[in-house]
């Protein structure tokens, strides 16, 4: 049986350990994002992992990055290209299938959540006061009901602990109106394209989270896309 990879180490390369991913700075405006087999649930990292989970997440994201045709940070998931990007003496063999070579961006500190169905925390909020992240929804909706149109419900991006749902107005205060409106529009459009394709395969994407970064003023899709961890 395969062993879960819950920790990685690549020599002296600077690294940031996220909840699931280890991100290495290659020092040339490129990053190496390694998806471990760690499990993050309700913003907490559990003590054990699932073997090959990181490989599954990486391949799903690579598929969506290519299919959605949205500007993104992906350079390659090819092991030979990853090996060539690493300093001499570091063997990339253990990274096969779970690593993404990507462009370094200035990360927008907002989780861009799009909901097409009333599930999870959205359903809990709706039960309290008929709203989700400040958005009033029609009365009488039931759990898992499909919404007439997808809604955008942003959250703060926290390095540790729980992300916090915020209103769109608060998002505007944090990053400005123009950027907030562009992120809302593009997040909803990206969700709709992904959900439409998934539906042809018998899959419902009830909701999802996108993350975005900036390069030279251009907003591009980063991190992971439409995986079981983010959707």
N, C-alpha and C positions, 0 to 999 in steps of 0.2 A: 504494500500500500504506500502511496506517495506521502511524503511528509509535508505538512503545511509550512510555508515560508513566511514567518512573521517578522523577520528582521533581515536587513541587507547591509552590506558594508563594501564600499568601493575605495579602498585605500584612503588617501588624504583628501579626497574630493569633498568640498563643502556640501552638507546635506541638511535638508529640513524634513523631519519625520512628521507626516500628517497622520490622520486617523487610519487611513488604509495605504496611502502611497508614501514612498520615500523619494524625494525630489533632489537630484544632484545638480549642482551648478557647474557646467563645463567651462565657464569663464569666457565664452565667446558669443554671448547672446543666445546660447542654446542651453536647454535643460534636458536631463534624462529623468523621465518619470517612471518609477518602478512600482508596479501594482503588487503589493504583498498579498498574502492570504489572510490578513487580519480581518476581523469582523467588527464593524462599527454599527451599533444599534442605539437609537435614541441619543446620538451624539456621544456615546461612550464606547471605548474600545474593549472588547471582551478578551479574556485571557487566552483563549484558544483560537485557532484558525481553521479554515476549510481548505484542504489541499487543492491546488490549481485554481482557486477562486480568482486570484490576480490575473491569471492567463485568460480566463473567461471574460473578465471585465475589460482587459486590454483589447481583445479581439472584437468584442461588441462595439466598443468606442471607435475603433479603427474603421469598422464597417459603416457606422453612422456618419463619421466625419467625411467619408468619401461619398456616401449616398446623398447626404443632405445638401451638398454643394454650397455650404455656408463658409465664408472665410474663417480659417481656424489655425491653431498653432502646430498642427501635425506636420512633421518633416518625414519621419519614417518609423516603421516598426521592424524593419529588416535587420536581422542580427549582424550581418556583415557591416552595414552602415553604422550600427551602434558601436560595434567593436572598433571601427576606424575613428570614431569620435572620442574614444576613451584614451587616457594617457597610457603610454607603454607600460606593460607589466600587469595591467588589469584585464582579467579574462571575463568576457561577457557571456560565456556559455550558460552560466546559471540564470541569466536574465532572459533567456529565450522565451518568447511568447508573452512575457509580462512587462515589457519595457517599451517606452515611446520616446523617441528623440523629437524634441519640440522646440519651437521658438520661445524665447523668454519675453514675457510681456509685463506691463504694469497692471496688476490684477485689480479689477473693480471690486470693491469690498461689499458686494451685494449678491445674495443668492437669488437668482431669478426663477421663481417657482411659477409654473403654469399648471392650472387645474382644469381638466375637462370633465371630471366626475367629482361628486361630493363624497369624499372618503377621508379616512385618517383624521389628522388634526383639523382639517377643514370642516368635516362633519361635526366634530366636537364643538367648534366655534359656532357653527350654524345652529346647533341645538340650544346654545345659550341665549343668543340674541338675534338669530336670523341673518347674521353677517359672517363674512370670512375676510379677515384682515381689513375690516372697515368697509367692505363692499356689501351692500344690502342685496340679498338674493330673494327670489320669489318665495312666498310662504308655501308650506305644504310639501316641500321636497323630502324625499326619503333617502336613507343612507345608500350610497353608491349610485344615486341618480345621475344621469348624464346632464350636464349643464347645456343651456341653449347655445352658449358660446363659451369658449375657454376664457378663464379669468386669470389675471396676473396678480400674484400675491407675494411680494418680495420679502426677504428676510435679511438680517445682518449676517455677515460672514464672520464667524467666530473661530479662532484657532483652537480654543479649548472650550469645553462646556457646550451649552445649548445655543443654537442659532435662535434669534429672536424675530418673530414675525413683526413686520412694520407696515404702515400704510404707504401708499404711493406718494402721498404728500411728504412723508418723512424721508422717503427715498430722494425726492427732489431736493430737500434741504441738505442731504448728505453729498449728492454728486451733481446737482444742477438739473434744470428742467430739460434741456435739449438731450443730454445723455440719458436721462431717465426715460424720456419718451421713446428714444431710439431703442433702448434695451427692452422696454415693454413690447414695442411693435415686433422687433426681431425675435424675441423669445416666443411670443405667441405664434408667429409665422413658422418658426422652426418646429415647435411642438405640433402644429397642425400638419406639417409635411410628414413628420415622423409618425404621428398617430394614424394618418391616412394610409401610409405604407404598411404599418404593423397590422392594421385592420384587415388588409388583404391576406395576411398570413394567420388570421384567427386570433390575433393578440390585441388586447385593449391596454393602451397606456393611459391609466387613470389620471396620473399627474407626473410631473418631473421637475427637476432642478437643473438649470443651466448656469454656468459660470463664464464670465467674459473678461478679457484683458484688452489692453491697448498697446498698439505699436504705431508710433508716429501719428497719433491721433485717430487711428482706425480701430474700431471695436471688432475683436475676433473671438470666436468660440474657443474655450480652453477646457482643461481638466478632463472630465468624462462626459459622455453623451448617451442618454437613454439606456443606461445600464440598470440591472436590478438593484444596484446600490443607490442610484439617483432617481429612480422612478417607482 
